[in-house]
């Protein structure tokens, strides 16, 4: 296992900063997700580690060594692309063996290594097939095997499951996690899929405009987003704005613009401060009813209901704002458009965020 560190990495394209002084350490053996919208810098950072782009400033360190001057093919880094980049005229065996053949390894060792890695990715017996004879998931595993067979120090994955349909993508998430754990290789992957990032990653970094907005384990980032962008990009969040009217101990009482009050963690608030609270849709309960005078309660009207099997997503109009609510389908009660409802949630589910 190896450790990768990027220090003060900057890359500009004209007036646009694809990377803006990014520093980040990837721990040995972890599966690290780079998440962000298009143009956020996540792919640029991955390509900088691989050596496909030259940085304007900064360093990429592999086990403490600056690998900036080292060409791509000598960095001892494996990479899997979204389109897999398999050689269509070669068999599975030859595709996987390609990197070993270039290194002029003995034929016996090549066969041994290829057989071993194909067993790991559960493709034993398919050595003589061509890529067009394989399913999308099998092609993805061939690409992964080809990247791993040379026993690189680090594995880079660029949208590795993006070409797969939803069901197969979910299956391959499990497989990818299993393989990475068995090999124990430090792995960095890029994705725009929030669910995929949370499912696979030991840690994630949310990127935006060439910078890291938030970094940490997926659960921490999801439950405790530090700003509005992070809260809105990783999952769905309702944002409630207001003004702090009082602070007592660890709790702040906030007058909401929508009407009523909310009790939230004090989080450094003082009376008179403006406040923005993020509330996840699954944290909100919904009951039949009308006006309520309690804290952390809002009254509104259902304007939309989307059934998705295990849950229903309600859109509730409260004053001039639409609130999203996820309700597990564990009760027979269903709300319909125009039904009056009362929304309620616990104080700890009000997460103060920066604007």
C-alpha positions as CSV (number, residue, x, y, z in Angstrom):
1,X,0.0,0.0,0.0
2,X,1.1,3.5,-0.7
3,X,0.2,7.1,0.2
4,X,-0.5,9.9,-2.2
5,X,-0.4,13.6,-1.3
6,X,-1.1,16.6,-3.5
7,X,0.3,19.9,-2.2
8,X,-0.7,23.3,-3.3
9,X,-1.9,22.1,-6.7
10,X,-2.9,24.8,-9.2
11,X,-3.9,24.5,-12.8
12,X,-5.4,27.3,-14.8
13,X,-6.9,27.4,-18.3
14,X,-6.9,31.1,-19.1
15,X,-9.0,32.8,-16.5
16,X,-10.5,29.6,-15.2
17,X,-8.8,27.8,-12.2
18,X,-9.4,24.1,-12.7
19,X,-7.5,23.5,-9.5
20,X,-7.0,26.4,-7.1
21,X,-4.2,25.6,-4.5
22,X,-5.6,22.2,-3.6
23,X,-3.8,20.2,-0.9
24,X,-5.0,16.7,0.0
25,X,-3.6,13.5,1.5
26,X,-4.9,10.1,0.4
27,X,-4.3,7.5,3.1
28,X,-2.8,4.1,2.5
29,X,-5.3,1.5,1.5
30,X,-8.4,3.8,1.5
31,X,-11.0,4.1,-1.2
32,X,-11.3,7.9,-1.7
33,X,-14.1,9.6,-3.7
34,X,-13.7,12.9,-5.5
35,X,-17.2,14.2,-6.0
36,X,-18.5,17.4,-7.6
37,X,-20.3,18.9,-10.6
38,X,-18.9,19.2,-14.0
39,X,-16.0,21.6,-14.1
40,X,-15.4,21.4,-10.3
41,X,-11.8,20.1,-10.8
42,X,-12.2,16.5,-9.7
43,X,-11.0,15.0,-13.0
44,X,-8.2,17.5,-13.4
45,X,-6.9,16.4,-10.0
46,X,-7.1,12.8,-10.9
47,X,-5.3,13.4,-14.2
48,X,-2.6,15.4,-12.4
49,X,-1.9,12.4,-10.1
50,X,-1.8,10.2,-13.1
51,X,0.6,12.5,-14.9
52,X,-1.6,13.4,-17.9
53,X,-1.5,17.1,-17.2
54,X,1.3,19.4,-16.0
55,X,0.5,21.6,-13.0
56,X,1.2,25.3,-13.0
57,X,2.1,25.1,-9.3
58,X,2.3,22.4,-6.6
59,X,3.5,18.8,-6.2
60,X,2.2,15.3,-6.4
61,X,3.9,13.0,-3.9
62,X,3.9,9.2,-3.9
63,X,5.2,7.8,-0.6
64,X,6.9,11.2,-0.1
65,X,8.6,11.4,-3.5
66,X,7.7,14.2,-5.9
67,X,6.6,12.3,-9.0
68,X,6.0,15.5,-11.1
69,X,9.1,14.9,-13.3
70,X,8.2,11.1,-13.8
71,X,6.4,10.3,-17.0
72,X,3.0,8.6,-16.9
73,X,4.2,5.1,-17.8
74,X,6.8,5.1,-15.1
75,X,4.6,6.3,-12.2
76,X,3.6,2.8,-11.1
77,X,-0.1,3.9,-11.1
78,X,-3.0,2.0,-12.6
79,X,-5.9,3.7,-14.2
80,X,-9.4,2.7,-15.4
81,X,-11.3,5.0,-17.7
82,X,-15.1,5.4,-18.0
83,X,-15.1,3.8,-21.5
84,X,-12.7,1.0,-20.3
85,X,-10.4,1.6,-23.3
86,X,-10.1,-2.1,-24.1
87,X,-8.4,-3.3,-27.3
88,X,-11.3,-4.7,-29.3
89,X,-9.2,-7.0,-31.4
90,X,-7.5,-8.7,-28.4
91,X,-8.8,-11.4,-26.2
92,X,-9.5,-10.9,-22.5
93,X,-6.2,-12.6,-21.7
94,X,-4.2,-10.4,-24.0
95,X,-6.0,-7.2,-22.8
96,X,-5.1,-8.0,-19.2
97,X,-1.6,-9.2,-20.1
98,X,-0.8,-6.1,-22.2
99,X,1.0,-4.2,-19.5
100,X,3.1,-7.2,-18.5
101,X,4.0,-7.9,-22.1
102,X,5.3,-4.3,-22.5
103,X,7.5,-4.9,-19.4
104,X,8.8,-8.0,-21.2
105,X,8.0,-10.4,-18.3
106,X,8.5,-14.1,-18.8
107,X,5.5,-15.8,-20.4
108,X,5.0,-18.2,-17.5
109,X,4.8,-15.3,-15.0
110,X,2.4,-13.4,-17.3
111,X,0.1,-16.4,-17.4
112,X,0.2,-16.9,-13.7
113,X,-0.5,-13.2,-12.9
114,X,-3.3,-13.0,-15.5
115,X,-5.0,-16.1,-14.2
116,X,-4.7,-14.9,-10.7
117,X,-6.2,-11.5,-11.3
118,X,-9.0,-12.9,-13.6
119,X,-9.9,-15.2,-10.7
120,X,-10.0,-12.2,-8.3
121,X,-12.4,-10.3,-10.6
122,X,-14.5,-13.5,-11.3
123,X,-13.7,-13.8,-15.0
124,X,-12.0,-17.1,-14.9
125,X,-12.8,-19.2,-18.0
126,X,-13.4,-16.1,-20.2
127,X,-9.7,-15.6,-21.3
128,X,-10.4,-16.2,-25.0
129,X,-13.4,-14.0,-25.4
130,X,-13.2,-10.6,-27.2
131,X,-14.6,-7.5,-25.5
132,X,-17.7,-7.4,-27.7
133,X,-18.6,-10.8,-26.4
134,X,-18.8,-9.5,-22.8
135,X,-21.4,-7.7,-20.9
136,X,-20.8,-4.1,-19.7
137,X,-20.0,-5.3,-16.2
138,X,-17.6,-7.9,-17.5
139,X,-15.8,-5.4,-19.6
140,X,-15.5,-3.1,-16.6
141,X,-13.9,-6.0,-14.6
142,X,-11.4,-6.7,-17.5
143,X,-10.4,-3.0,-17.4
144,X,-9.9,-3.3,-13.6
145,X,-7.9,-6.5,-14.0
146,X,-5.7,-4.9,-16.6
147,X,-5.0,-2.0,-14.2
148,X,-4.3,-4.2,-11.3
149,X,-2.2,-7.0,-12.9
150,X,1.0,-4.9,-12.9
151,X,0.6,-4.5,-9.1
152,X,0.6,-0.7,-9.1
153,X,1.0,1.3,-5.9
154,X,-2.1,3.4,-6.6
155,X,-5.3,2.8,-8.5
156,X,-7.2,5.7,-10.2
157,X,-10.7,5.3,-11.4
158,X,-12.4,7.9,-13.7
159,X,-16.2,7.5,-13.5
160,X,-15.6,3.7,-13.5
161,X,-19.3,2.7,-13.4
162,X,-20.8,5.6,-15.4
163,X,-21.4,3.5,-18.5
164,X,-23.5,0.9,-16.7
165,X,-27.2,0.8,-16.2
166,X,-28.6,1.4,-12.7
167,X,-29.0,-2.3,-11.6
168,X,-25.6,-3.3,-12.9
169,X,-24.0,-0.2,-11.5
170,X,-25.2,-1.2,-8.0
171,X,-23.9,-4.7,-8.4
172,X,-20.5,-3.5,-9.6
173,X,-20.3,-1.1,-6.6
174,X,-20.3,-4.2,-4.3
175,X,-17.8,-5.9,-6.6
176,X,-15.5,-2.9,-6.8
177,X,-15.5,-2.5,-3.0
178,X,-14.7,-6.2,-2.6
179,X,-11.8,-6.2,-5.0
180,X,-10.3,-3.1,-3.6
181,X,-10.5,-4.5,-0.1
182,X,-8.9,-7.8,-1.1
183,X,-6.1,-6.1,-3.0
184,X,-5.7,-3.4,-0.3
185,X,-4.6,-0.8,-2.9
186,X,-4.9,2.9,-2.3
187,X,-7.7,3.9,-4.7
188,X,-8.9,7.3,-5.8
189,X,-12.0,7.5,-7.9
190,X,-14.0,10.3,-9.6
191,X,-17.8,10.4,-9.7
192,X,-20.6,12.8,-10.1
193,X,-23.0,10.2,-8.6
194,X,-23.7,11.1,-5.0
195,X,-25.1,7.7,-4.0
196,X,-22.1,5.9,-5.6
197,X,-19.7,8.2,-3.6
198,X,-21.4,7.5,-0.3
199,X,-21.6,3.7,-1.0
200,X,-18.0,3.2,-2.0
201,X,-15.9,5.8,-0.2
202,X,-14.0,5.6,3.0
203,X,-13.7,9.4,2.6
204,X,-14.9,11.9,0.1
205,X,-14.0,15.4,-1.0
206,X,-16.7,17.6,-2.4
207,X,-15.1,19.9,-5.0
208,X,-16.4,23.1,-6.5
209,X,-14.7,25.6,-8.8
210,X,-11.3,24.0,-8.3
211,X,-11.5,23.9,-4.5
212,X,-12.4,21.4,-1.8
213,X,-15.6,22.5,-0.2
214,X,-15.7,19.7,2.4
215,X,-13.7,16.6,3.2
216,X,-14.5,13.6,5.5
217,X,-16.2,10.2,5.9
218,X,-19.5,10.2,3.9
219,X,-21.7,9.9,7.0
220,X,-20.1,13.0,8.5
221,X,-20.3,15.1,5.4
222,X,-23.9,14.1,4.8
223,X,-25.1,14.6,8.4
224,X,-22.9,17.7,9.1
225,X,-22.5,19.7,5.9
226,X,-20.5,22.9,6.5
227,X,-22.1,25.1,3.9
228,X,-25.1,25.4,1.5
229,X,-23.2,24.0,-1.5
230,X,-22.1,20.8,0.3
231,X,-25.5,20.2,1.8
232,X,-27.2,20.7,-1.5
233,X,-24.8,18.6,-3.6
234,X,-24.5,15.6,-1.4
235,X,-28.1,14.4,-1.2
236,X,-31.2,16.7,-0.9
237,X,-31.6,19.4,1.6
238,X,-34.2,21.9,2.6
239,X,-32.8,25.3,3.5
240,X,-34.7,27.4,6.1
241,X,-33.6,31.0,6.6
242,X,-34.3,33.1,9.7
243,X,-32.9,35.2,12.5
244,X,-31.7,34.1,15.9
245,X,-33.9,35.6,18.7
246,X,-32.2,33.9,21.7
247,X,-29.4,31.5,22.6
248,X,-29.6,29.4,25.8
249,X,-26.8,26.8,26.5
250,X,-26.3,24.7,23.4
251,X,-29.6,25.7,21.7
252,X,-30.6,28.7,19.5
253,X,-34.1,29.8,18.9
254,X,-34.7,31.1,15.4
255,X,-37.6,33.0,13.9
256,X,-38.1,31.5,10.4
257,X,-39.0,33.6,7.4
258,X,-41.6,31.0,6.6
259,X,-43.3,31.6,10.0
260,X,-42.9,30.0,13.3
261,X,-39.7,29.1,15.1
262,X,-37.0,26.5,15.0
263,X,-34.7,25.2,17.7
264,X,-31.2,24.4,16.5
265,X,-27.7,23.8,17.8
266,X,-26.2,27.1,19.0
267,X,-23.2,26.6,16.7
268,X,-21.7,30.0,17.7
269,X,-24.9,31.9,17.0
270,X,-25.7,35.1,18.9
271,X,-29.0,36.9,19.2
272,X,-29.6,38.9,16.1
273,X,-27.5,36.8,13.8
274,X,-28.9,35.6,10.4
275,X,-29.2,31.8,10.2
276,X,-29.5,29.2,7.5
277,X,-30.6,25.7,8.5
278,X,-30.3,22.6,6.4
279,X,-32.9,19.9,7.0
280,X,-32.7,16.6,5.2
281,X,-36.1,15.4,3.7
282,X,-36.0,12.0,5.4
283,X,-35.7,13.7,8.8
284,X,-39.1,15.4,8.5
285,X,-42.3,13.8,9.6
286,X,-45.6,14.6,7.9
287,X,-49.0,14.4,9.5
288,X,-52.5,15.6,8.5
289,X,-53.3,18.9,10.0
290,X,-53.2,22.6,9.7
291,X,-51.7,25.4,11.7
292,X,-49.4,24.6,14.7
293,X,-47.8,26.8,17.2
294,X,-44.9,24.4,18.1
295,X,-41.2,24.8,17.3
296,X,-39.8,22.8,14.4
297,X,-43.2,22.6,12.9
298,X,-44.5,24.1,9.6
299,X,-48.0,23.9,8.1
300,X,-48.5,23.7,4.4
301,X,-50.2,22.0,1.5
302,X,-49.1,19.0,-0.6
303,X,-48.5,20.0,-4.2
304,X,-46.9,16.8,-5.4
305,X,-46.4,13.2,-4.4
306,X,-44.0,10.8,-6.2
307,X,-44.2,7.1,-5.3
308,X,-40.9,5.2,-5.7
309,X,-41.7,1.8,-4.2
310,X,-40.0,1.9,-0.8
311,X,-40.8,5.6,-0.2
312,X,-42.9,8.5,-1.3
313,X,-41.5,12.0,-1.9
314,X,-43.8,14.8,-1.1
315,X,-43.5,18.4,-2.2
316,X,-45.1,20.7,0.3
317,X,-45.8,24.3,-0.3
318,X,-45.1,26.4,2.9
319,X,-45.6,30.1,2.4
320,X,-43.5,30.9,-0.7
321,X,-41.1,27.9,-0.4
322,X,-41.4,24.2,-1.4
323,X,-40.2,21.7,1.2
324,X,-39.2,18.1,0.2
325,X,-40.2,15.3,2.5
326,X,-39.3,11.6,2.1
327,X,-41.6,9.2,3.9
328,X,-41.0,5.4,4.1
329,X,-44.0,3.4,2.8
330,X,-44.5,1.6,6.1
331,X,-48.0,2.9,6.7
332,X,-51.1,2.8,4.5
333,X,-51.6,6.6,4.8
334,X,-51.0,8.5,1.6
335,X,-51.3,12.2,1.1
336,X,-52.7,13.7,-2.1
337,X,-52.2,17.1,-3.7
338,X,-54.1,19.9,-1.9
339,X,-54.1,17.9,1.4
340,X,-53.2,20.2,4.4
341,X,-50.3,18.8,6.4
342,X,-48.1,19.6,9.3
343,X,-44.3,19.0,9.0
344,X,-42.3,18.3,12.1
345,X,-38.7,17.4,13.0
346,X,-36.3,17.2,15.9
347,X,-34.0,20.1,16.9
348,X,-30.8,18.0,16.2
349,X,-31.8,17.7,12.6
350,X,-31.5,21.4,12.1
351,X,-27.9,21.7,10.8
352,X,-26.6,25.3,10.7
353,X,-24.7,25.9,7.4
354,X,-22.8,28.8,5.9
355,X,-24.6,30.6,3.1
